[in-house]
Amino acid sequence: MKIRPALPSEMKTIDEISLRFDLDSNDTAYEQFLVAEIGGRLAGFGRLIQRKNAMELGTVGVLEEYRGKGVAAGIVQELIKKAGKKALYLTTLIPSYFKRFGFEKMDTPAPKSMIRKKEWCDGCKQVGCTLMHRSPK
């Protein structure tokens, strides 16, 4: 598996897959993404979003045929490395997955810059959506 920066030509595919998997596909830019490639094919992706006062890890998706092969873990680890000494935030429906990477559940509100539209969070019906934080190591 090779993990590398996304190419501009891959954004249409990344956006289509993000929509299909119900991932955050708002305001995407190829510079935000890393992709995992297996055998020359896109296997998965994830991104870092620089907010005004926060760094957000998000839009982690792995195509069905590559799941269970460590693709997401490889992407998340590389995104953490890329974030360097910055604290990371994420929202997820699977907090147990991200806990192994040092993310902890937060009981406080998200940094304001992560909330692009307040009504998205206030009106969210995602049962189990969890805000998590990872302090720099």
Buried (B, 14 or more C-beta within 10 A) or exposed (E): BEBEEBEEEBBEBBBEBBEEBEBBBEEBEBEBBBBBBBEEEBBBBBBBBEBEEBBBBBBBBBBEEBEEBEBBBBBBEBBBEBBEEBEBBBBBEEBEBBBEBBBEEBEEEBBEBBBEEEEEBEEEEEEEEBBBBBEEE
